[in-house]
Amino acid sequence: MAHPKRRQSKTRTAKRRSHDHAQLPTLAICPNCGAWYVFHTVCGECGYYRGKLAVAKETAE
């Protein structure tokens, strides 16, 4: 195995790790109800996915 000859500086380590942060999910507006939802998932408000009913939502009475 390779063995490092010199210690890497904090700056060099930070530069390498600068792209490792968590990304925010891509949001879209539901064409059926107008609520925000995460891409490629069922809308939490109305239960539609790609224009079709995927999950039947119960109405609160």
All heavy atoms as TSV, in Angstrom:
chain	resi	resn	atom	element	x	y	z
A	1	MET	N	N	0.828	-1.188	0.000
A	1	MET	CA	C	0.000	0.000	0.000
A	1	MET	C	C	0.870	1.247	0.000
A	1	MET	O	O	1.961	1.254	0.560
A	1	MET	CB	C	-0.887	0.003	1.245
A	1	MET	CG	C	-2.263	-0.510	0.951
A	1	MET	SD	S	-3.364	-0.630	2.361
A	1	MET	CE	C	-3.191	0.900	3.181
A	2	ALA	N	N	0.338	2.293	-0.579
A	2	ALA	CA	C	1.065	3.553	-0.610
A	2	ALA	C	C	1.071	4.178	0.775
A	2	ALA	O	O	0.109	4.072	1.531
A	2	ALA	CB	C	0.414	4.504	-1.605
A	3	HIS	N	N	2.178	4.807	1.101
A	3	HIS	CA	C	2.326	5.462	2.400
A	3	HIS	C	C	2.668	6.923	2.157
A	3	HIS	O	O	3.651	7.218	1.462
A	3	HIS	CB	C	3.428	4.770	3.201
A	3	HIS	CG	C	3.516	5.249	4.607
A	3	HIS	ND1	N	2.557	4.976	5.532
A	3	HIS	CD2	C	4.454	5.995	5.238
A	3	HIS	CE1	C	2.891	5.525	6.685
A	3	HIS	NE2	N	4.041	6.148	6.523
A	4	PRO	N	N	1.889	7.868	2.719
A	4	PRO	CA	C	2.169	9.282	2.459
A	4	PRO	C	C	3.494	9.712	3.067
A	4	PRO	O	O	3.805	9.385	4.204
A	4	PRO	CB	C	0.997	10.007	3.111
A	4	PRO	CG	C	0.410	9.064	4.081
A	4	PRO	CD	C	0.721	7.693	3.580
A	5	LYS	N	N	4.266	10.443	2.279
A	5	LYS	CA	C	5.572	10.920	2.756
A	5	LYS	C	C	5.429	12.196	3.564
A	5	LYS	O	O	6.198	12.427	4.489
A	5	LYS	CB	C	6.467	11.159	1.544
A	5	LYS	CG	C	7.939	11.251	1.862
A	5	LYS	CD	C	8.755	11.189	0.595
A	5	LYS	CE	C	10.207	11.012	0.964
A	5	LYS	NZ	N	10.778	9.832	0.312
A	6	ARG	N	N	4.449	13.033	3.179
A	6	ARG	CA	C	4.225	14.294	3.879
A	6	ARG	C	C	2.748	14.412	4.259
A	6	ARG	O	O	1.876	13.874	3.567
A	6	ARG	CB	C	4.584	15.486	2.987
A	6	ARG	CG	C	6.029	15.570	2.595
A	6	ARG	CD	C	6.843	16.254	3.687
A	6	ARG	NE	N	8.220	16.419	3.277
A	6	ARG	CZ	C	9.206	15.622	3.635
A	6	ARG	NH1	N	8.985	14.564	4.384
A	6	ARG	NH2	N	10.441	15.851	3.239
A	7	ARG	N	N	2.479	15.158	5.294
A	7	ARG	CA	C	1.112	15.400	5.730
A	7	ARG	C	C	0.445	16.392	4.783
A	7	ARG	O	O	1.068	17.385	4.392
A	7	ARG	CB	C	1.149	15.963	7.146
A	7	ARG	CG	C	-0.207	16.305	7.689
A	7	ARG	CD	C	-0.097	16.924	9.058
A	7	ARG	NE	N	-1.404	17.351	9.503
A	7	ARG	CZ	C	-1.585	18.183	10.500
A	7	ARG	NH1	N	-0.569	18.682	11.164
A	7	ARG	NH2	N	-2.804	18.523	10.857
A	8	GLN	N	N	-0.816	16.129	4.428
A	8	GLN	CA	C	-1.553	17.080	3.596
A	8	GLN	C	C	-2.013	18.244	4.455
A	8	GLN	O	O	-2.447	18.054	5.594
A	8	GLN	CB	C	-2.769	16.419	2.969
A	8	GLN	CG	C	-2.443	15.663	1.713
A	8	GLN	CD	C	-3.685	15.309	0.939
A	8	GLN	OE1	O	-4.794	15.452	1.413
A	8	GLN	NE2	N	-3.481	14.836	-0.279
A	9	SER	N	N	-1.957	19.437	3.897
A	9	SER	CA	C	-2.372	20.625	4.633
A	9	SER	C	C	-3.887	20.660	4.804
A	9	SER	O	O	-4.630	19.992	4.089
A	9	SER	CB	C	-1.916	21.884	3.897
A	9	SER	OG	O	-2.628	22.026	2.689
A	10	LYS	N	N	-4.350	21.446	5.757
A	10	LYS	CA	C	-5.791	21.609	5.987
A	10	LYS	C	C	-6.463	22.235	4.774
A	10	LYS	O	O	-7.599	21.894	4.441
A	10	LYS	CB	C	-6.032	22.489	7.210
A	10	LYS	CG	C	-5.529	21.891	8.505
A	10	LYS	CD	C	-5.660	22.893	9.627
A	10	LYS	CE	C	-4.824	22.479	10.817
A	10	LYS	NZ	N	-4.696	23.534	11.813
A	11	THR	N	N	-5.776	23.139	4.109
A	11	THR	CA	C	-6.332	23.802	2.940
A	11	THR	C	C	-6.563	22.809	1.809
A	11	THR	O	O	-7.613	22.822	1.162
A	11	THR	CB	C	-5.386	24.920	2.453
A	11	THR	OG1	O	-5.145	25.809	3.518
A	11	THR	CG2	C	-5.965	25.664	1.280
A	12	ARG	N	N	-5.579	21.947	1.587
A	12	ARG	CA	C	-5.701	20.970	0.510
A	12	ARG	C	C	-6.829	19.969	0.806
A	12	ARG	O	O	-7.601	19.596	-0.080
A	12	ARG	CB	C	-4.380	20.233	0.343
A	12	ARG	CG	C	-4.360	19.307	-0.838
A	12	ARG	CD	C	-2.971	18.783	-1.075
A	12	ARG	NE	N	-2.986	17.848	-2.173
A	12	ARG	CZ	C	-1.976	17.673	-2.994
A	12	ARG	NH1	N	-0.875	18.384	-2.830
A	12	ARG	NH2	N	-2.048	16.799	-3.952
A	13	THR	N	N	-6.942	19.564	2.057
A	13	THR	CA	C	-8.018	18.654	2.452
A	13	THR	C	C	-9.379	19.329	2.285
A	13	THR	O	O	-10.337	18.721	1.795
A	13	THR	CB	C	-7.827	18.216	3.911
A	13	THR	OG1	O	-6.533	17.641	4.058
A	13	THR	CG2	C	-8.866	17.202	4.314
A	14	ALA	N	N	-9.482	20.595	2.690
A	14	ALA	CA	C	-10.742	21.333	2.571
A	14	ALA	C	C	-11.130	21.530	1.110
A	14	ALA	O	O	-12.324	21.482	0.773
A	14	ALA	CB	C	-10.626	22.671	3.273
A	15	LYS	N	N	-10.149	21.763	0.238
A	15	LYS	CA	C	-10.447	21.905	-1.194
A	15	LYS	C	C	-11.030	20.621	-1.764
A	15	LYS	O	O	-11.959	20.645	-2.574
A	15	LYS	CB	C	-9.171	22.257	-1.963
A	15	LYS	CG	C	-8.718	23.675	-1.831
A	15	LYS	CD	C	-7.465	23.886	-2.639
A	15	LYS	CE	C	-6.886	25.257	-2.422
A	15	LYS	NZ	N	-5.626	25.438	-3.169
A	16	ARG	N	N	-10.495	19.492	-1.347
A	16	ARG	CA	C	-10.992	18.214	-1.838
A	16	ARG	C	C	-12.406	17.946	-1.328
A	16	ARG	O	O	-13.245	17.395	-2.034
A	16	ARG	CB	C	-10.059	17.083	-1.401
A	16	ARG	CG	C	-10.449	15.726	-1.969
A	16	ARG	CD	C	-9.558	14.603	-1.492
A	16	ARG	NE	N	-9.740	14.338	-0.088
A	16	ARG	CZ	C	-8.837	14.594	0.868
A	16	ARG	NH1	N	-7.675	15.154	0.549
A	16	ARG	NH2	N	-9.089	14.306	2.119
A	17	ARG	N	N	-12.695	18.327	-0.095
A	17	ARG	CA	C	-13.989	18.062	0.513
A	17	ARG	C	C	-15.035	19.142	0.210
A	17	ARG	O	O	-16.157	19.048	0.715
A	17	ARG	CB	C	-13.825	17.954	2.029
A	17	ARG	CG	C	-13.044	16.742	2.447
A	17	ARG	CD	C	-12.887	16.687	3.931
A	17	ARG	NE	N	-12.122	15.519	4.324
A	17	ARG	CZ	C	-11.614	15.328	5.524
A	17	ARG	NH1	N	-11.790	16.241	6.468
A	17	ARG	NH2	N	-10.933	14.247	5.807
A	18	SER	N	N	-14.709	20.132	-0.577
A	18	SER	CA	C	-15.625	21.251	-0.804
A	18	SER	C	C	-16.893	20.825	-1.544
A	18	SER	O	O	-17.916	21.492	-1.453
A	18	SER	CB	C	-14.931	22.364	-1.570
A	18	SER	OG	O	-14.608	21.933	-2.881
A	19	HIS	N	N	-16.856	19.704	-2.265
A	19	HIS	CA	C	-18.026	19.247	-3.027
A	19	HIS	C	C	-18.779	18.125	-2.322
A	19	HIS	O	O	-19.691	17.552	-2.905
A	19	HIS	CB	C	-17.594	18.777	-4.414
A	19	HIS	CG	C	-16.905	19.837	-5.202
A	19	HIS	ND1	N	-17.560	20.902	-5.762
A	19	HIS	CD2	C	-15.599	20.020	-5.495
A	19	HIS	CE1	C	-16.696	21.685	-6.380
A	19	HIS	NE2	N	-15.493	21.172	-6.237
A	20	ASP	N	N	-18.424	17.795	-1.096
A	20	ASP	CA	C	-19.034	16.672	-0.389
A	20	ASP	C	C	-20.261	17.054	0.421
A	20	ASP	O	O	-20.811	16.216	1.121
A	20	ASP	CB	C	-18.010	16.014	0.542
A	20	ASP	CG	C	-16.910	15.310	-0.231
A	20	ASP	OD1	O	-17.078	15.110	-1.448
A	20	ASP	OD2	O	-15.893	14.954	0.379
A	21	HIS	N	N	-20.708	18.305	0.360
A	21	HIS	CA	C	-21.834	18.739	1.176
A	21	HIS	C	C	-23.146	18.179	0.625
A	21	HIS	O	O	-23.240	17.765	-0.529
A	21	HIS	CB	C	-21.902	20.262	1.244
A	21	HIS	CG	C	-22.008	20.920	-0.103
A	21	HIS	ND1	N	-23.219	21.132	-0.712
A	21	HIS	CD2	C	-21.066	21.399	-0.943
A	21	HIS	CE1	C	-23.016	21.724	-1.883
A	21	HIS	NE2	N	-21.721	21.885	-2.049
A	22	ALA	N	N	-24.161	18.146	1.464
A	22	ALA	CA	C	-25.466	17.624	1.068
A	22	ALA	C	C	-26.153	18.593	0.101
A	22	ALA	O	O	-26.064	19.809	0.258
A	22	ALA	CB	C	-26.350	17.418	2.293
A	23	GLN	N	N	-26.833	18.040	-0.883
A	23	GLN	CA	C	-27.537	18.842	-1.874
A	23	GLN	C	C	-29.011	18.977	-1.480
A	23	GLN	O	O	-29.589	18.060	-0.911
A	23	GLN	CB	C	-27.461	18.171	-3.247
A	23	GLN	CG	C	-26.056	17.974	-3.753
A	23	GLN	CD	C	-25.390	19.283	-4.130
A	23	GLN	OE1	O	-26.056	20.194	-4.614
A	23	GLN	NE2	N	-24.104	19.381	-3.903
A	24	LEU	N	N	-29.605	20.104	-1.806
A	24	LEU	CA	C	-31.031	20.292	-1.593
A	24	LEU	C	C	-31.803	19.529	-2.663
A	24	LEU	O	O	-31.383	19.479	-3.817
A	24	LEU	CB	C	-31.401	21.782	-1.670
A	24	LEU	CG	C	-30.899	22.661	-0.551
A	24	LEU	CD1	C	-31.222	24.123	-0.841
A	24	LEU	CD2	C	-31.536	22.256	0.766
A	25	PRO	N	N	-32.923	18.909	-2.312
A	25	PRO	CA	C	-33.686	18.181	-3.320
A	25	PRO	C	C	-34.333	19.151	-4.314
A	25	PRO	O	O	-34.677	20.277	-3.975
A	25	PRO	CB	C	-34.760	17.450	-2.506
A	25	PRO	CG	C	-34.895	18.245	-1.254
A	25	PRO	CD	C	-33.543	18.827	-0.984
A	26	THR	N	N	-34.493	18.675	-5.547
A	26	THR	CA	C	-35.127	19.482	-6.579
A	26	THR	C	C	-36.635	19.453	-6.384
A	26	THR	O	O	-37.234	18.385	-6.294
A	26	THR	CB	C	-34.774	18.934	-7.971
A	26	THR	OG1	O	-33.353	18.863	-8.086
A	26	THR	CG2	C	-35.325	19.829	-9.061
A	27	LEU	N	N	-37.222	20.625	-6.291
A	27	LEU	CA	C	-38.664	20.731	-6.065
A	27	LEU	C	C	-39.375	21.147	-7.344
A	27	LEU	O	O	-38.796	21.804	-8.202
A	27	LEU	CB	C	-38.956	21.745	-4.962
A	27	LEU	CG	C	-38.404	21.423	-3.584
A	27	LEU	CD1	C	-38.704	22.553	-2.629
A	27	LEU	CD2	C	-38.975	20.135	-3.062
A	28	ALA	N	N	-40.630	20.753	-7.442
A	28	ALA	CA	C	-41.464	21.115	-8.589
A	28	ALA	C	C	-42.857	21.437	-8.079
A	28	ALA	O	O	-43.214	21.100	-6.959
A	28	ALA	CB	C	-41.509	19.984	-9.594
A	29	ILE	N	N	-43.645	22.082	-8.925
A	29	ILE	CA	C	-45.026	22.408	-8.586
A	29	ILE	C	C	-45.931	21.356	-9.216
A	29	ILE	O	O	-45.832	21.062	-10.400
A	29	ILE	CB	C	-45.398	23.816	-9.090
A	29	ILE	CG1	C	-44.525	24.857	-8.407
A	29	ILE	CG2	C	-46.859	24.103	-8.846
A	29	ILE	CD1	C	-44.724	26.251	-8.914
A	30	CYS	N	N	-46.815	20.807	-8.400
A	30	CYS	CA	C	-47.747	19.779	-8.871
A	30	CYS	C	C	-48.736	20.418	-9.849
A	30	CYS	O	O	-49.397	21.402	-9.520
A	30	CYS	CB	C	-48.484	19.169	-7.677
A	30	CYS	SG	S	-49.708	17.934	-8.145
A	31	PRO	N	N	-48.857	19.855	-11.058
A	31	PRO	CA	C	-49.812	20.426	-12.015
A	31	PRO	C	C	-51.259	20.175	-11.632
A	31	PRO	O	O	-52.165	20.854	-12.117
A	31	PRO	CB	C	-49.467	19.719	-13.337
A	31	PRO	CG	C	-48.763	18.483	-12.943
A	31	PRO	CD	C	-48.091	18.757	-11.625
A	32	ASN	N	N	-51.505	19.216	-10.747
A	32	ASN	CA	C	-52.871	18.887	-10.354
A	32	ASN	C	C	-53.385	19.824	-9.261
A	32	ASN	O	O	-54.478	20.360	-9.361
A	32	ASN	CB	C	-52.945	17.432	-9.889
A	32	ASN	CG	C	-54.358	16.974	-9.662
A	32	ASN	OD1	O	-55.218	17.189	-10.507
A	32	ASN	ND2	N	-54.611	16.378	-8.524
A	33	CYS	N	N	-52.569	20.013	-8.176
A	33	CYS	CA	C	-53.068	20.805	-7.047
A	33	CYS	C	C	-52.258	22.077	-6.793
A	33	CYS	O	O	-52.679	22.930	-6.029
A	33	CYS	CB	C	-53.081	19.949	-5.775
A	33	CYS	SG	S	-51.445	19.477	-5.185
A	34	GLY	N	N	-51.081	22.207	-7.404
A	34	GLY	CA	C	-50.278	23.413	-7.247
A	34	GLY	C	C	-49.355	23.407	-6.044
A	34	GLY	O	O	-48.706	24.407	-5.762
A	35	ALA	N	N	-49.252	22.286	-5.324
A	35	ALA	CA	C	-48.371	22.206	-4.149
A	35	ALA	C	C	-46.948	21.856	-4.594
A	35	ALA	O	O	-46.738	21.285	-5.666
A	35	ALA	CB	C	-48.891	21.141	-3.189
A	36	TRP	N	N	-45.960	22.197	-3.768
A	36	TRP	CA	C	-44.568	21.838	-4.037
A	36	TRP	C	C	-44.346	20.388	-3.652
A	36	TRP	O	O	-44.844	19.915	-2.636
A	36	TRP	CB	C	-43.619	22.722	-3.240
A	36	TRP	CG	C	-43.563	24.120	-3.743
A	36	TRP	CD1	C	-44.257	25.188	-3.270
A	36	TRP	CD2	C	-42.777	24.610	-4.825
A	36	TRP	NE1	N	-43.961	26.313	-3.992
A	36	TRP	CE2	C	-43.038	25.990	-4.954
A	36	TRP	CE3	C	-41.869	24.033	-5.708
A	36	TRP	CZ2	C	-42.430	26.782	-5.912
A	36	TRP	CZ3	C	-41.264	24.828	-6.658
A	36	TRP	CH2	C	-41.546	26.190	-6.759
A	37	TYR	N	N	-43.586	19.652	-4.486
A	37	TYR	CA	C	-43.252	18.263	-4.177
A	37	TYR	C	C	-41.848	17.967	-4.702
A	37	TYR	O	O	-41.319	18.681	-5.550
A	37	TYR	CB	C	-44.276	17.297	-4.779
A	37	TYR	CG	C	-44.209	17.183	-6.287
A	37	TYR	CD1	C	-43.565	16.119	-6.896
A	37	TYR	CD2	C	-44.795	18.135	-7.110
A	37	TYR	CE1	C	-43.486	16.011	-8.273
A	37	TYR	CE2	C	-44.729	18.043	-8.477
A	37	TYR	CZ	C	-44.077	16.974	-9.059
A	37	TYR	OH	O	-44.003	16.878	-10.417
A	38	VAL	N	N	-41.227	16.920	-4.180
A	38	VAL	CA	C	-39.895	16.516	-4.618
A	38	VAL	C	C	-40.034	15.779	-5.949
A	38	VAL	O	O	-40.936	14.953	-6.118
A	38	VAL	CB	C	-39.230	15.602	-3.567
A	38	VAL	CG1	C	-37.846	15.177	-4.005
A	38	VAL	CG2	C	-39.163	16.320	-2.231
A	39	PHE	N	N	-39.123	16.063	-6.890
A	39	PHE	CA	C	-39.135	15.418	-8.201
A	39	PHE	C	C	-39.154	13.897	-8.066
A	39	PHE	O	O	-38.540	13.330	-7.167
A	39	PHE	CB	C	-37.891	15.822	-8.988
A	39	PHE	CG	C	-38.142	16.820	-10.079
A	39	PHE	CD1	C	-39.224	17.649	-10.058
A	39	PHE	CD2	C	-37.267	16.920	-11.140
A	39	PHE	CE1	C	-39.451	18.570	-11.072
A	39	PHE	CE2	C	-37.479	17.835	-12.153
A	39	PHE	CZ	C	-38.569	18.654	-12.115
A	40	HIS	N	N	-39.805	13.211	-8.989
A	40	HIS	CA	C	-39.874	11.754	-9.088
A	40	HIS	C	C	-40.506	11.112	-7.865
A	40	HIS	O	O	-40.182	9.968	-7.520
A	40	HIS	CB	C	-38.482	11.153	-9.347
A	40	HIS	CG	C	-37.850	11.647	-10.600
A	40	HIS	ND1	N	-36.860	12.589	-10.584
A	40	HIS	CD2	C	-38.074	11.358	-11.902
A	40	HIS	CE1	C	-36.489	12.854	-11.823
A	40	HIS	NE2	N	-37.219	12.126	-12.638
A	41	THR	N	N	-41.404	11.821	-7.188
A	41	THR	CA	C	-42.140	11.255	-6.060
A	41	THR	C	C	-43.614	11.611	-6.199
A	41	THR	O	O	-43.983	12.516	-6.947
A	41	THR	CB	C	-41.639	11.800	-4.710
A	41	THR	OG1	O	-41.777	13.219	-4.697
A	41	THR	CG2	C	-40.194	11.410	-4.445
A	42	VAL	N	N	-44.436	10.909	-5.460
A	42	VAL	CA	C	-45.874	11.182	-5.450
A	42	VAL	C	C	-46.121	12.475	-4.679
A	42	VAL	O	O	-45.485	12.736	-3.664
A	42	VAL	CB	C	-46.628	10.010	-4.786
A	42	VAL	CG1	C	-48.105	10.305	-4.682
A	42	VAL	CG2	C	-46.398	8.730	-5.560
A	43	CYS	N	N	-47.034	13.301	-5.162
A	43	CYS	CA	C	-47.393	14.539	-4.475
A	43	CYS	C	C	-48.036	14.190	-3.139
A	43	CYS	O	O	-48.946	13.366	-3.069
A	43	CYS	CB	C	-48.358	15.360	-5.329
A	43	CYS	SG	S	-48.926	16.872	-4.523
A	44	GLY	N	N	-47.578	14.803	-2.075
A	44	GLY	CA	C	-48.101	14.521	-0.750
A	44	GLY	C	C	-49.464	15.110	-0.494
A	44	GLY	O	O	-50.180	14.671	0.405
A	45	GLU	N	N	-49.854	16.108	-1.260
A	45	GLU	CA	C	-51.140	16.770	-1.055
A	45	GLU	C	C	-52.284	16.033	-1.743
A	45	GLU	O	O	-53.329	15.793	-1.153
A	45	GLU	CB	C	-51.075	18.210	-1.576
A	45	GLU	CG	C	-50.059	19.075	-0.865
A	45	GLU	CD	C	-50.431	19.330	0.579
A	45	GLU	OE1	O	-51.632	19.529	0.858
A	45	GLU	OE2	O	-49.531	19.313	1.421
A	46	CYS	N	N	-52.092	15.681	-3.018
A	46	CYS	CA	C	-53.199	15.094	-3.776
A	46	CYS	C	C	-52.991	13.621	-4.123
A	46	CYS	O	O	-53.943	12.941	-4.473
A	46	CYS	CB	C	-53.449	15.894	-5.057
A	46	CYS	SG	S	-52.066	15.893	-6.205
A	47	GLY	N	N	-51.758	13.117	-4.056
A	47	GLY	CA	C	-51.503	11.713	-4.337
A	47	GLY	C	C	-51.303	11.386	-5.805
A	47	GLY	O	O	-51.307	10.217	-6.184
A	48	TYR	N	N	-51.108	12.398	-6.651
A	48	TYR	CA	C	-50.909	12.164	-8.070
A	48	TYR	C	C	-49.427	12.063	-8.407
A	48	TYR	O	O	-48.586	12.689	-7.760
A	48	TYR	CB	C	-51.524	13.301	-8.891
A	48	TYR	CG	C	-52.996	13.110	-9.164
A	48	TYR	CD1	C	-53.937	13.255	-8.159
A	48	TYR	CD2	C	-53.437	12.760	-10.435
A	48	TYR	CE1	C	-55.278	13.077	-8.408
A	48	TYR	CE2	C	-54.779	12.584	-10.700
A	48	TYR	CZ	C	-55.690	12.738	-9.688
A	48	TYR	OH	O	-57.020	12.549	-9.947
A	49	TYR	N	N	-49.109	11.254	-9.417
A	49	TYR	CA	C	-47.745	11.137	-9.941
A	49	TYR	C	C	-47.817	11.061	-11.450
A	49	TYR	O	O	-48.493	10.192	-12.002
A	49	TYR	CB	C	-47.047	9.887	-9.391
A	49	TYR	CG	C	-45.641	9.711	-9.908
A	49	TYR	CD1	C	-44.634	10.592	-9.543
A	49	TYR	CD2	C	-45.319	8.679	-10.775
A	49	TYR	CE1	C	-43.351	10.446	-10.012
A	49	TYR	CE2	C	-44.040	8.522	-11.254
A	49	TYR	CZ	C	-43.054	9.403	-10.873
A	49	TYR	OH	O	-41.773	9.268	-11.343
A	50	ARG	N	N	-47.202	12.005	-12.118
A	50	ARG	CA	C	-47.169	12.096	-13.585
A	50	ARG	C	C	-48.562	12.080	-14.194
A	50	ARG	O	O	-48.820	11.409	-15.187
A	50	ARG	CB	C	-46.314	10.983	-14.177
A	50	ARG	CG	C	-44.856	11.076	-13.765
A	50	ARG	CD	C	-44.014	10.030	-14.409
A	50	ARG	NE	N	-43.916	10.297	-15.843
A	50	ARG	CZ	C	-43.281	9.502	-16.704
A	50	ARG	NH1	N	-42.699	8.414	-16.292
A	50	ARG	NH2	N	-43.237	9.816	-17.968
A	51	GLY	N	N	-49.501	12.807	-13.560
A	51	GLY	CA	C	-50.838	12.969	-14.106
A	51	GLY	C	C	-51.814	11.853	-13.796
A	51	GLY	O	O	-52.943	11.882	-14.257
A	52	LYS	N	N	-51.360	10.841	-13.032
A	52	LYS	CA	C	-52.250	9.733	-12.698
A	52	LYS	C	C	-52.351	9.605	-11.181
A	52	LYS	O	O	-51.385	9.893	-10.460
A	52	LYS	CB	C	-51.718	8.424	-13.272
A	52	LYS	CG	C	-51.641	8.404	-14.781
A	52	LYS	CD	C	-51.042	7.119	-15.271
A	52	LYS	CE	C	-50.847	7.165	-16.778
A	52	LYS	NZ	N	-50.110	6.000	-17.278
A	53	LEU	N	N	-53.488	9.150	-10.708
A	53	LEU	CA	C	-53.693	8.948	-9.271
A	53	LEU	C	C	-52.865	7.737	-8.836
A	53	LEU	O	O	-53.089	6.622	-9.298
A	53	LEU	CB	C	-55.160	8.726	-8.959
A	53	LEU	CG	C	-55.519	8.600	-7.486
A	53	LEU	CD1	C	-55.200	9.890	-6.748
A	53	LEU	CD2	C	-56.972	8.242	-7.303
A	54	ALA	N	N	-51.896	7.960	-7.945
A	54	ALA	CA	C	-51.022	6.887	-7.471
A	54	ALA	C	C	-51.434	6.426	-6.074
A	54	ALA	O	O	-51.381	5.240	-5.774
A	54	ALA	CB	C	-49.576	7.368	-7.451
A	55	VAL	N	N	-51.817	7.360	-5.207
A	55	VAL	CA	C	-52.207	7.037	-3.844
A	55	VAL	C	C	-53.533	7.730	-3.561
A	55	VAL	O	O	-53.633	8.939	-3.704
A	55	VAL	CB	C	-51.130	7.525	-2.842
A	55	VAL	CG1	C	-51.566	7.229	-1.424
A	55	VAL	CG2	C	-49.792	6.898	-3.137
A	56	ALA	N	N	-54.517	6.950	-3.164
A	56	ALA	CA	C	-55.813	7.533	-2.851
A	56	ALA	C	C	-55.727	8.195	-1.485
A	56	ALA	O	O	-55.408	7.559	-0.494
A	56	ALA	CB	C	-56.878	6.454	-2.843
A	57	LYS	N	N	-55.949	9.499	-1.442
A	57	LYS	CA	C	-55.883	10.264	-0.186
A	57	LYS	C	C	-57.263	10.292	0.460
A	57	LYS	O	O	-58.266	10.510	-0.198
A	57	LYS	CB	C	-55.405	11.695	-0.447
A	57	LYS	CG	C	-54.051	11.811	-1.145
A	57	LYS	CD	C	-52.950	11.376	-0.251
A	57	LYS	CE	C	-52.627	12.488	0.704
A	57	LYS	NZ	N	-51.481	12.282	1.530
A	58	GLU	N	N	-57.289	10.076	1.785
A	58	GLU	CA	C	-58.533	10.142	2.508
A	58	GLU	C	C	-58.843	11.595	2.861
A	58	GLU	O	O	-57.940	12.358	3.206
A	58	GLU	CB	C	-58.446	9.321	3.793
A	58	GLU	CG	C	-58.277	7.844	3.551
A	58	GLU	CD	C	-58.199	7.057	4.846
A	58	GLU	OE1	O	-58.567	7.613	5.894
A	58	GLU	OE2	O	-57.775	5.900	4.792
A	59	THR	N	N	-60.106	11.972	2.793
A	59	THR	CA	C	-60.500	13.332	3.142
A	59	THR	C	C	-60.801	13.414	4.632
A	59	THR	O	O	-61.388	12.494	5.211
A	59	THR	CB	C	-61.745	13.757	2.348
A	59	THR	OG1	O	-62.795	12.839	2.615
A	59	THR	CG2	C	-61.445	13.796	0.871
A	60	ALA	N	N	-60.371	14.491	5.261
A	60	ALA	CA	C	-60.631	14.698	6.703
A	60	ALA	C	C	-62.072	15.170	6.893
A	60	ALA	O	O	-62.511	16.132	6.259
A	60	ALA	CB	C	-59.662	15.709	7.270
A	61	GLU	N	N	-62.803	14.506	7.734
A	61	GLU	CA	C	-64.191	14.883	7.967
A	61	GLU	C	C	-64.382	15.336	9.380
A	61	GLU	O	O	-63.801	14.951	10.308
A	61	GLU	CB	C	-65.118	13.712	7.682
A	61	GLU	CG	C	-65.073	13.329	6.213
A	61	GLU	CD	C	-65.997	12.178	5.909
A	61	GLU	OE1	O	-65.622	11.034	6.185
A	61	GLU	OE2	O	-67.096	12.453	5.408
